[in-house]
Amino acid sequence: MRLILTNSGTVACHLKGFPGVSLTNGAGGQPIGAPARRDAATPVSDVLLAPGQSGSAELRYTQARNYPDCALAQAAGFRIYPPEDTASLFMARPSDACSNASIELLTIGAFQPS
């Protein structure tokens, strides 16, 4: 799936690198399991977004039920940290998660122009 961030401000903004992504039990909830692993196959580039423009990153999710040793947990969605930001966004998307951090269900690419 594509993770798309749009500049909703009135001045240009800069995206460079990988977002932090994890499954979470709610908008204000705790992460569940391992955070997304970075996919180094996607080159990091400077993405300058004028107001209204978007950048996107490829987010891959592997079904938790594919892992017999998964400690299954219910996730309400994804917590997303844009690159070089400490404030997070929440995207509601109920999914199965593995509470054991040794299983990596998520992979994220670097942001690219949309």
DSSP file (Angstrom, degrees, kcal/mol; ACC not computed):
  #  RESIDUE AA STRUCTURE BP1 BP2  ACC     N-H-->O    O-->H-N    N-H-->O    O-->H-N    TCO  KAPPA ALPHA  PHI   PSI    X-CA   Y-CA   Z-CA
    1    1 A M              0   0    0      0, 0.0    58,-3.2     0, 0.0     2,-0.5   0.000 360.0 360.0 360.0 156.2    0.0    0.0    0.0
    2    2 A R  E     -A   58   0A   0     56,-0.2     2,-0.7    54,-0.0    56,-0.2  -0.836 360.0-150.1 -99.5 129.8    1.1    3.6   -0.5
    3    3 A L  E     -A   57   0A   0     54,-3.3    54,-2.1    -2,-0.5     2,-0.5  -0.890  22.2-166.7 -95.3 116.2    1.6    5.8    2.5
    4    4 A I  E     -A   56   0A   0     -2,-0.7     2,-0.5    52,-0.2    52,-0.2  -0.916  12.5-170.7-114.9 127.4    0.8    9.4    1.2
    5    5 A L  E     -A   55   0A   0     50,-2.7    50,-2.5    -2,-0.5     2,-0.4  -0.968   9.7-160.7-113.9 132.1    1.6   12.6    3.1
    6    6 A T  E     -A   54   0A   0     -2,-0.5     2,-0.9    48,-0.2    48,-0.2  -0.919  22.8-121.1-114.7 136.2    0.2   15.9    1.7
    7    7 A N        +     0   0    0     46,-2.8    45,-3.2    -2,-0.4    46,-0.1  -0.659  32.8 174.3 -74.7 107.8    1.5   19.3    2.5
    8    8 A S        +     0   0    0     -2,-0.9    -1,-0.2    43,-0.2     2,-0.0   0.327  49.2  94.9 -97.1   6.2   -1.6   21.0    4.0
    9    9 A G  S    S-     0   0    0      2,-0.2    43,-0.1    41,-0.1     4,-0.1  -0.093  83.2-114.8 -85.9-171.6    0.4   24.2    5.0
   10   10 A T  S    S+     0   0    0     41,-0.1     2,-0.3     2,-0.1    -1,-0.1   0.429  93.9  53.2-106.4  -3.0    0.9   27.4    3.1
   11   11 A V  S    S-     0   0    0     39,-0.1    -2,-0.2     1,-0.0    38,-0.0  -0.894  95.8 -87.2-128.2 160.7    4.7   27.1    2.6
   12   12 A A        -     0   0    0     -2,-0.3     2,-0.3    39,-0.1    38,-0.2  -0.269  42.4-161.9 -63.4 150.7    6.8   24.4    1.0
   13   13 A C  E     -C   49   0B   0     36,-2.4    36,-3.3    -4,-0.1     2,-0.5  -0.906  11.1-127.7-133.1 165.6    8.0   21.6    3.2
   14   14 A H  E     -C   48   0B   0     -2,-0.3     2,-0.4    34,-0.2    34,-0.2  -0.943  16.3-173.2-121.2 128.9   10.7   19.0    2.9
   15   15 A L  E     +C   47   0B   0     32,-2.9    32,-2.3    -2,-0.5     2,-0.3  -0.981  13.8 164.4-116.5 131.4   10.5   15.2    3.2
   16   16 A K  E     -C   46   0B   0     -2,-0.4     2,-0.3    30,-0.2    30,-0.1  -0.906  45.9  -5.8-149.1 120.6   13.7   13.1    3.2
   17   17 A G  S    S-     0   0    0     28,-0.5    94,-2.8    94,-0.3    28,-0.1  -0.709  93.2 -23.3 108.2-153.5   14.1    9.6    4.2
   18   18 A F        -     0   0    0     -2,-0.3    66,-0.2    92,-0.2     2,-0.2  -0.793  49.5-131.7-106.5 138.6   11.9    7.0    5.9
   19   19 A P        -     0   0    0      0, 0.0     2,-0.5     0, 0.0    89,-0.0  -0.542  26.5-116.7 -77.3 155.2    8.9    7.4    8.1
   20   20 A G  E     -D   81   0C   0     61,-2.6    61,-3.1    -2,-0.2     2,-0.4  -0.834  41.2-179.2 -87.4 129.9    8.7    5.5   11.4
   21   21 A V  E     +D   80   0C   0     -2,-0.5    15,-3.2    59,-0.2     2,-0.3  -0.996  10.8 159.1-136.3 136.0    5.7    3.2   11.2
   22   22 A S  E     -D   79   0C   0     57,-1.9    57,-3.0    -2,-0.4     2,-0.2  -0.987  41.2-107.5-147.7 156.3    4.3    0.7   13.7
   23   23 A L  E     -DE  78  32C   0      9,-0.6     9,-3.0    11,-0.4     2,-0.3  -0.608  43.7-174.0 -77.1 145.9    1.0   -1.1   14.4
   24   24 A T  E     -DE  77  31C   0     53,-2.4    52,-2.3     7,-0.3    53,-1.4  -0.952  36.6-124.4-143.4 160.2   -0.8    0.3   17.4
   25   25 A N  S    S-     0   0    0      5,-1.5     2,-0.3    -2,-0.3     3,-0.1   0.384  87.8 -21.6 -88.5   5.1   -3.9   -0.4   19.5
   26   26 A G  S >  S-     0   0    0      4,-0.2     3,-1.2    51,-0.1    -1,-0.2  -0.923  79.7 -73.5 168.0 172.0   -5.4    3.1   19.0
   27   27 A A  T 3  S+     0   0    0      1,-0.3    -1,-0.1    -2,-0.3    -2,-0.0   0.847 134.8  23.7 -56.1 -37.2   -4.8    6.7   18.1
   28   28 A G  T 3  S+     0   0    0     -3,-0.1    -1,-0.3     2,-0.0    51,-0.0   0.227 107.9 114.0-109.5  12.5   -3.2    7.3   21.5
   29   29 A G    <   -     0   0    0     -3,-1.2    -3,-0.1     1,-0.1     0, 0.0  -0.103  69.1 -89.9 -85.8 178.5   -2.2    3.7   22.1
   30   30 A Q        -     0   0    0      1,-0.1    -5,-1.5    -6,-0.0    -4,-0.2  -0.500  45.7 -97.3 -85.0 152.0    1.1    1.8   22.4
   31   31 A P  E     -E   24   0C   0      0, 0.0     2,-0.5     0, 0.0    -7,-0.3  -0.333  32.7-140.8 -63.9 152.0    2.9    0.2   19.5
   32   32 A I  E     -E   23   0C   0     -9,-3.0    -9,-0.6     2,-0.1    66,-0.2  -0.978  56.0 -33.9-117.5 122.6    2.3   -3.5   19.0
   33   33 A G  S    S-     0   0    0     66,-0.5    68,-0.3    -2,-0.5    66,-0.1  -0.211 106.9  -7.1  70.5-157.6    5.3   -5.7   18.0
   34   34 A A        -     0   0    0     69,-0.8   -11,-0.4    66,-0.4    71,-0.3  -0.442  69.0-120.8 -76.2 143.0    8.2   -4.7   15.9
   35   35 A P        -     0   0    0      0, 0.0   -13,-0.2     0, 0.0    71,-0.2  -0.277  50.4 -69.9 -71.2 169.5    8.3   -1.3   14.0
   36   36 A A        -     0   0    0    -15,-3.2     2,-0.4    69,-0.1    71,-0.3  -0.354  47.5-129.6 -63.2 137.7    8.6   -1.3   10.2
   37   37 A R  E     -g  107   0D   0     69,-2.4    71,-2.5    -3,-0.1     2,-0.2  -0.720  27.8-111.4 -86.2 138.3   11.9   -2.4    8.8
   38   38 A R  E     -g  108   0D   0     -2,-0.4     2,-0.9    69,-0.2    71,-0.2  -0.510  18.8-139.1 -73.3 135.3   13.4    0.0    6.3
   39   39 A D    >   -     0   0    0     69,-3.0     3,-1.5    -2,-0.2    71,-0.4  -0.838  13.7-168.2 -95.2 102.3   13.6   -1.2    2.7
   40   40 A A  T 3  S+     0   0    0     -2,-0.9    -1,-0.1     1,-0.3     4,-0.1   0.550  74.8  82.1 -71.1  -7.1   17.0    0.0    1.5
   41   41 A A  T 3  S+     0   0    0      2,-0.1    -1,-0.3    -3,-0.0    68,-0.1   0.745  78.6  76.6 -69.1 -22.2   16.0   -0.9   -2.1
   42   42 A T  S <  S-     0   0    0     -3,-1.5    68,-0.1    16,-0.1     2,-0.1  -0.806  89.6-127.8 -90.0 119.6   14.2    2.5   -2.3
   43   43 A P        -     0   0    0      0, 0.0     2,-0.4     0, 0.0   -26,-0.1  -0.385  17.9-119.9 -68.8 143.5   16.8    5.3   -2.7
   44   44 A V        +     0   0    0     -4,-0.1     2,-0.3    -2,-0.1    68,-0.1  -0.690  43.5 169.1 -79.9 130.6   16.5    8.2   -0.3
   45   45 A S        -     0   0    0     66,-0.6   -28,-0.5    -2,-0.4     2,-0.4  -0.945  40.9 -96.4-139.6 161.4   15.9   11.5   -2.2
   46   46 A D  E     -C   16   0B   0     -2,-0.3     2,-0.6   -30,-0.1   -30,-0.2  -0.667  36.3-167.9 -77.3 127.8   15.0   15.1   -1.4
   47   47 A V  E     -C   15   0B   0    -32,-2.3   -32,-2.9    -2,-0.4     2,-0.6  -0.935   1.4-167.8-121.8 106.5   11.2   15.6   -1.8
   48   48 A L  E     -C   14   0B   0     -2,-0.6     2,-0.6   -34,-0.2   -34,-0.2  -0.846   8.2-161.0 -96.1 121.5   10.2   19.2   -1.7
   49   49 A L  E     -C   13   0B   0    -36,-3.3   -36,-2.4    -2,-0.6     3,-0.1  -0.906   4.6-154.9-110.4 115.7    6.4   19.6   -1.4
   50   50 A A    >   -     0   0    0     -2,-0.6     3,-2.5   -38,-0.2   -43,-0.3  -0.389  53.9 -65.2 -71.4 162.7    4.7   22.8   -2.4
   51   51 A P  T 3  S+     0   0    0      0, 0.0   -43,-0.2     0, 0.0    -1,-0.2  -0.286 128.5  16.8 -52.0 131.0    1.4   23.4   -0.6
   52   52 A G  T 3  S+     0   0    0    -45,-3.2     2,-0.1     1,-0.3   -44,-0.1   0.208  99.1 119.5  89.2 -14.5   -1.1   20.8   -1.7
   53   53 A Q    <   -     0   0    0     -3,-2.5   -46,-2.8   -46,-0.1    -1,-0.3  -0.460  49.4-146.1 -83.7 158.9    1.6   18.4   -3.1
   54   54 A S  E     -A    6   0A   0    -48,-0.2    60,-1.7    -2,-0.1     2,-0.3  -0.880  11.6-160.4-125.9 154.1    2.1   14.9   -1.8
   55   55 A G  E     -AB   5 113A   0    -50,-2.5   -50,-2.7    -2,-0.3     2,-0.3  -0.926  17.5-157.9-124.0 154.7    5.0   12.5   -1.2
   56   56 A S  E     -AB   4 112A   0     56,-2.7    56,-2.7    -2,-0.3     2,-0.3  -0.953  12.1-164.3-138.0 155.8    4.5    8.7   -0.8
   57   57 A A  E     -A    3   0A   0    -54,-2.1   -54,-3.3    -2,-0.3     2,-0.5  -0.989  30.8-113.6-135.1 143.2    6.3    5.7    0.6
   58   58 A E  E     -A    2   0A   0     52,-0.4    51,-2.0    -2,-0.3     2,-0.5  -0.678  31.4-168.0 -80.8 121.3    5.6    2.0   -0.1
   59   59 A L  E     -H  108   0D   0    -58,-3.2     2,-0.4    -2,-0.5    49,-0.2  -0.950   1.1-165.3-112.5 124.1    4.3    0.3    3.1
   60   60 A R  E     -H  107   0D   0     47,-3.0    47,-1.9    -2,-0.5     2,-0.4  -0.920   2.4-167.7-113.2 136.2    4.2   -3.5    3.0
   61   61 A Y  E     -H  106   0D   0     -2,-0.4     2,-0.4    45,-0.2    45,-0.2  -0.987   7.1-155.0-123.3 127.0    2.2   -5.6    5.6
   62   62 A T        -     0   0    0     43,-2.3     2,-0.1    -2,-0.4    -2,-0.0  -0.860  35.0-101.5 -99.4 135.2    2.6   -9.3    6.0
   63   63 A Q    >   -     0   0    0     -2,-0.4     3,-1.7     1,-0.2     4,-0.2  -0.333  23.1-144.0 -58.9 126.4   -0.4  -11.2    7.4
   64   64 A A  G >  S+     0   0    0     32,-0.3     3,-1.9     1,-0.3     6,-0.2   0.832  96.8  66.0 -61.2 -33.7    0.3  -12.0   11.1
   65   65 A R  G 3  S+     0   0    0      1,-0.3    -1,-0.3    31,-0.0    -2,-0.1   0.560  83.3  76.3 -70.5  -6.2   -1.5  -15.3   10.8
   66   66 A N  G <  S+     0   0    0     -3,-1.7    -1,-0.3     1,-0.1    -2,-0.2   0.644  85.4  72.9 -73.3 -14.4    1.3  -16.5    8.4
   67   67 A Y    X   -     0   0    0     -3,-1.9     3,-1.7    -4,-0.2    -1,-0.1  -0.894  65.8-162.6-107.8 111.8    3.5  -17.0   11.5
   68   68 A P  T 3  S+     0   0    0      0, 0.0    -1,-0.1     0, 0.0    -3,-0.0   0.771  92.8  52.6 -64.9 -24.5    2.7  -20.0   13.7
   69   69 A D  T 3  S+     0   0    0      2,-0.1     2,-0.3    31,-0.0    31,-0.1   0.258  81.9 126.2 -94.2  13.2    4.7  -18.5   16.6
   70   70 A C    <   -     0   0    0     -3,-1.7     2,-1.3    -6,-0.2    28,-0.1  -0.542  59.4-141.3 -73.0 129.7    2.9  -15.1   16.4
   71   71 A A        -     0   0    0     -2,-0.3    28,-3.0    29,-0.1    29,-0.2  -0.769  35.6-135.9 -86.9  91.6    1.3  -13.9   19.7
   72   72 A L  E     + F   0  98C   0     -2,-1.3     2,-0.3    26,-0.2    26,-0.2  -0.189  33.2 169.3 -61.1 135.0   -1.7  -12.5   17.9
   73   73 A A  E     - F   0  97C   0     24,-2.5    24,-3.0   -41,-0.0     2,-0.5  -0.968  34.9-113.8-140.6 153.7   -3.0   -9.1   18.9
   74   74 A Q  E     - F   0  96C   0     -2,-0.3     2,-0.4    22,-0.2    22,-0.2  -0.809  28.6-160.8 -93.5 124.0   -5.6   -6.8   17.4
   75   75 A A  E     - F   0  95C   0     20,-3.1    20,-1.9    -2,-0.5   -50,-0.3  -0.828  14.3-156.1-102.4 143.3   -4.2   -3.5   16.0
   76   76 A A  E     -     0   0C   0    -52,-2.3    17,-2.0    -2,-0.4     2,-0.3   0.686  65.1 -64.4 -87.1 -20.9   -6.5   -0.5   15.4
   77   77 A G  E     -DF  24  92C   0    -53,-1.4   -53,-2.4    15,-0.3     2,-0.4  -0.977  66.9 -45.7 167.6-156.8   -4.2    1.0   12.8
   78   78 A F  E     -DF  23  91C   0     13,-2.6    13,-2.5    -2,-0.3     2,-0.5  -0.889  29.5-147.9-114.1 137.1   -0.7    2.5   12.1
   79   79 A R  E     -DF  22  90C   0    -57,-3.0   -57,-1.9    -2,-0.4     2,-0.4  -0.912  25.2-165.8 -97.3 130.1    1.2    5.1   14.0
   80   80 A I  E     -DF  21  89C   0      9,-2.8     9,-2.9    -2,-0.5   -59,-0.2  -0.972  15.6-167.4-126.0 127.5    3.3    7.1   11.5
   81   81 A Y  E     -D   20   0C   0    -61,-3.1   -61,-2.6    -2,-0.4     7,-0.2  -0.953  23.2-135.6-110.6 112.1    6.2    9.5   12.3
   82   82 A P    >   -     0   0    0      0, 0.0     3,-1.4     0, 0.0   -64,-0.1  -0.268  46.8 -73.8 -58.8 155.1    7.2   11.6    9.3
   83   83 A P  T 3  S+     0   0    0      0, 0.0     3,-0.1     0, 0.0   -66,-0.1  -0.230 117.5   4.3 -54.3 137.4   11.0   11.8    8.8
   84   84 A E  T 3  S+     0   0    0    -66,-0.2     2,-0.4     1,-0.2   -67,-0.0   0.791 106.7 117.0  58.1  33.8   12.7   14.0   11.4
   85   85 A D    <   -     0   0    0     -3,-1.4    -1,-0.2     1,-0.1     0, 0.0  -0.972  51.0-163.3-130.3 145.5    9.5   14.7   13.3
   86   86 A T  S    S+     0   0    0     -2,-0.4     2,-0.4    -3,-0.1    -1,-0.1   0.508  70.7  86.2-103.9  -7.8    8.6   13.7   16.8
   87   87 A A  S    S-     0   0    0     -5,-0.1     2,-0.2     1,-0.0    -2,-0.0  -0.770  70.0-146.4 -92.6 138.7    4.8   14.2   16.4
   88   88 A S        -     0   0    0     -2,-0.4     2,-0.3    -7,-0.2    -7,-0.2  -0.660   6.4-146.0-106.6 161.0    2.9   11.2   15.0
   89   89 A L  E     -F   80   0C   0     -9,-2.9    -9,-2.8    -2,-0.2     2,-0.4  -0.837  14.4-140.1-113.9 156.5   -0.1   10.7   12.8
   90   90 A F  E     -F   79   0C   0     -2,-0.3     2,-0.5   -11,-0.2   -11,-0.2  -0.981  11.1-168.9-122.4 132.0   -2.6    7.8   13.1
   91   91 A M  E     -F   78   0C   0    -13,-2.5   -13,-2.6    -2,-0.4     2,-0.3  -0.962  22.1-135.6-118.6 112.8   -4.1    5.9   10.2
   92   92 A A  E     +F   77   0C   0     -2,-0.5   -15,-0.3   -15,-0.2   -16,-0.1  -0.516  46.4 139.1 -69.8 124.8   -7.1    3.7   11.2
   93   93 A R  E     -     0   0C   0    -17,-2.0   -18,-0.1    -2,-0.3    -2,-0.1  -0.502  45.6-137.3-165.1  88.3   -6.8    0.3    9.6
   94   94 A P  E     +     0   0C   0      0, 0.0     2,-0.3     0, 0.0   -18,-0.2  -0.246  39.7 155.8 -54.2 132.3   -7.8   -2.6   11.8
   95   95 A S  E     -F   75   0C   0    -20,-1.9   -20,-3.1   -18,-0.1     2,-0.3  -0.966  46.5 -98.3-151.2 160.3   -5.3   -5.5   11.3
   96   96 A D  E     -F   74   0C   0     -2,-0.3   -32,-0.3   -22,-0.2     2,-0.3  -0.667  44.2-174.5 -79.5 144.1   -3.9   -8.5   13.0
   97   97 A A  E     -F   73   0C   0    -24,-3.0   -24,-2.5    -2,-0.3     2,-0.5  -0.876  25.5-124.5-132.4 165.4   -0.5   -7.9   14.7
   98   98 A C  E     -F   72   0C   0     -2,-0.3   -64,-0.3   -26,-0.2   -26,-0.2  -0.971  11.3-157.2-111.1 122.8    2.1  -10.0   16.5
   99   99 A S  S    S+     0   0    0    -28,-3.0     2,-0.5    -2,-0.5   -66,-0.5   0.722  72.1  90.9 -74.3 -18.6    2.9   -8.7   20.0
  100  100 A N  S >  S-     0   0    0    -29,-0.2     3,-1.5     1,-0.1   -66,-0.4  -0.686  72.3-147.6 -80.2 123.9    6.3  -10.5   19.9
  101  101 A A  T 3  S+     0   0    0     -2,-0.5    -1,-0.1     1,-0.3    -2,-0.0   0.500  86.8  78.9 -71.5  -4.9    8.8   -8.0   18.5
  102  102 A S  T 3  S+     0   0    0      1,-0.1     2,-0.6   -68,-0.1    -1,-0.3   0.644  82.0  75.0 -78.0 -12.8   10.9  -10.8   16.9
  103  103 A I  S <  S-     0   0    0     -3,-1.5   -69,-0.8    -5,-0.1     2,-0.8  -0.897  71.2-155.8-104.2 119.2    8.4  -11.0   14.0
  104  104 A E        +     0   0    0     -2,-0.6   -68,-0.1     1,-0.2    -3,-0.1  -0.836  22.2 165.8 -97.3 108.2    8.6   -8.1   11.5
  105  105 A L        +     0   0    0     -2,-0.8   -43,-2.3   -71,-0.3     2,-0.4   0.686  58.3  64.3 -91.0 -21.3    5.2   -7.6    9.7
  106  106 A L  E     - H   0  61D   0    -71,-0.2   -69,-2.4   -45,-0.2     2,-0.4  -0.835  51.4-179.2-114.7 142.3    5.9   -4.2    8.3
  107  107 A T  E     -gH  37  60D   0    -47,-1.9   -47,-3.0    -2,-0.4     2,-0.4  -0.997  11.9-165.1-132.9 137.7    8.5   -2.9    5.7
  108  108 A I  E     -gH  38  59D   0    -71,-2.5   -69,-3.0    -2,-0.4   -49,-0.2  -0.973   6.0-150.3-128.8 139.7    8.7    0.8    4.7
  109  109 A G        -     0   0    0    -51,-2.0     2,-0.1    -2,-0.4   -69,-0.1  -0.479  34.7 -88.1 -94.6 171.7   10.4    2.5    1.8
  110  110 A A        -     0   0    0    -71,-0.4   -52,-0.4    -2,-0.2   -92,-0.2  -0.449  53.3 -90.3 -75.9 153.5   11.8    6.0    1.6
  111  111 A F        -     0   0    0    -94,-2.8   -66,-0.6   -54,-0.1   -94,-0.3  -0.393  47.4-178.1 -65.6 141.0    9.5    8.9    0.6
  112  112 A Q  E     -B   56   0A   0    -56,-2.7   -56,-2.7    -2,-0.1   -65,-0.1  -0.909  38.2 -85.8-131.8 158.7    9.4    9.7   -3.1
  113  113 A P  E      B   55   0A   0      0, 0.0   -58,-0.2     0, 0.0   -64,-0.0  -0.429 360.0 360.0 -62.4 143.8    7.5   12.4   -5.0
  114  114 A S              0   0    0    -60,-1.7   -59,-0.1    -2,-0.1   -57,-0.0   0.445 360.0 360.0 -86.6 360.0    4.0   11.3   -5.9
